[in-house]
Each structure stands twice: as structure tokens, then as C-alpha cells.
Amino acid sequence: MFKKLDNACLLFEGKAINTVKKEKYKVLITGKNSFVGKNLKNYLEKYGYEADLIGVRDDAWKKADFSMYDVIYHVAAIVHKGNKVDEDTYYRVNTNLTIELAKKAKNQGVRHFIFISTMNVYGLTISNDSIDLDTPVNPLSPYGKSKFLAEEKLRKLQDANFMITFVRPPMIYGEDAPGNLGKLIRLVSKVHIFPAYSNERSAINIEGLCQVAKYILDDNVTGVVLCQDNEYMCTYKVIKKYCDERKIKVHYTRIFNQIIKLLVGKITVFSKVFGDLKYGK
């Protein structure tokens, strides 16, 4: 099923295991200091939800009482850290911790577990083809593999009284967001030159992701959810908009475009910055 919201759109499987609805759910969000977690809490509270944050970096969460919550929104994760994190850590945090949290939630009567997975489960192959719910998963990185393994294990916990939703967002961006886009913007602000090269990438603003989260809660959406902004992101246009708004002078040139076109799909850094990678509209 397809749904368009004000700041985002989503494609989902349309499954509902339990159709019981409440006017407002009480939500526990993991990732106490995370960019997504803090924004999600603030957004839900604006609409009258009770939303709490909990940290999961140590074992203190194991003593928490989950029984007072209707929904666990599991945001906390180890994301792309290059060589700074060993592969075992990805599986310990993104897979094993997720399953521990879900089992505790199920045992204590939580009715809905929402897992922030990633578009990375598709392997991030640069292509003109768009990704949809029928696209085979093919995780290539420890991050993508650990997230998809968590999905597979979570499916085994699902039953008539324990709904599970897998949200696979593309790049999440917004004011003060961590990640590669922020690093790129900071770099361009220093060197003051950037290629005027057009591409199409799925991305989602934090406001849009929060809208998707509320829709999932309100309509008991389960199964796999693909979400993105209503329009594709062009890296060059995003950089230009950001710098123009802050009156940062940058020279945009097409002189490198033929070289970039040859390198996209062959060199990772060029593929990430200038390649096409998108969910279908």
C-alpha cells in the first residue's frame, strides 16, 4: 500500500495482525541521546502521546518496566563507522540487543515493536532502477547484514498479540543530523567548490520520518515499510540550498561531470555522493 503524507511518503505491506486501536499510545523510544530518538519524542508529544526515552548502552534498561508501554520504538543502533568499529560490535548491538529488547517487550505485554532498520539491507547498489517491496535484499556491509539478521530473528517473535514493523529508511537528514551529508556540507563550506552534477537519491527529513512513525502508530501498520521524501534528493541542489541560505560562497562547476559519470559505480565515495539510489515513487 502507498500513503503520501505532508513531508514524506511510504510504501508498506499493509498487514495488520491486531486491529485494536487506542486514541493515544504510550511509547518508549530507545536511543536516549540519538538524533532520531529525541526528535521523535518531541514530535509525538506535540500530538498528545506519552513518549519516554531510554538508553541501552549499558544494562540498566533490563530493570525497566516495559509493561506500562503500548509500543517500543527501537531507534538505537551502531551505524556506519568505517573501521572504527569491529564487525562483532555491529551484531552485538544491532542484532543481539534488538532481540533482547523485543523478547523483554513481548514478555511484559507490549503490543507493538517498531524497528528502525535501513535501506542498506538492499546492498546500496548504485543503479537507475528503483527499489520496491519486491526487490531482493542483499546486504553487503556489517551494518546492513546485522540489521537484516535482526529483522529475520524478529519475525520469529511475531504473533497475534505482538506486532512488529520494520522501517527501512534511506539517509535521514535535518538540522544537526549526523552522517555523511553533514560531513560533505562542512567540507564544501571550506573548499568553496562543488560539481553541478545532477542525481536522484531517496532521503527523508527527520520531520518526515516522525510523520511516518505517527502514521504507523495510528494505523497499526506492520511488516516492511519503505519511506522517503516526496521528492528525490539531488546532492548538488541540497548543497547549494544549504550554502545559499547561509550566504556561503561556493563555485558550482560542470567541468568534472564527465569524470564523475565514469567513476560513479566504480569508486565508492563517488557513488555515495553522486550516484542514483532510490525507492520507487
Secondary structure, 3 states (H helix, E strand, C coil): CEEECCCCEEEECCECCCCCCCCCCEEEEECCCCHHHHHHHHHHHHCCCEEEEECCCCHHHHHCCHHHCCEEEECCCCCCCHHHCCHHHHHHHHHHHHHHHHHHHHHCCCCEEEEECCHHHHCCCCCCCCECCCCCCCCCCHHHHHHHHHHHHHHCCCECCEEEEEEECCEEECCCCCCHHHHHHHHHHHHCEEECCCCCECEEEHHHHHHHHHHHHHHCCEEEEEEECCCCECHHHHHHHHHHHCCCCCEEECCCHHHHHHHCCCCHHHHHHHCCECECC
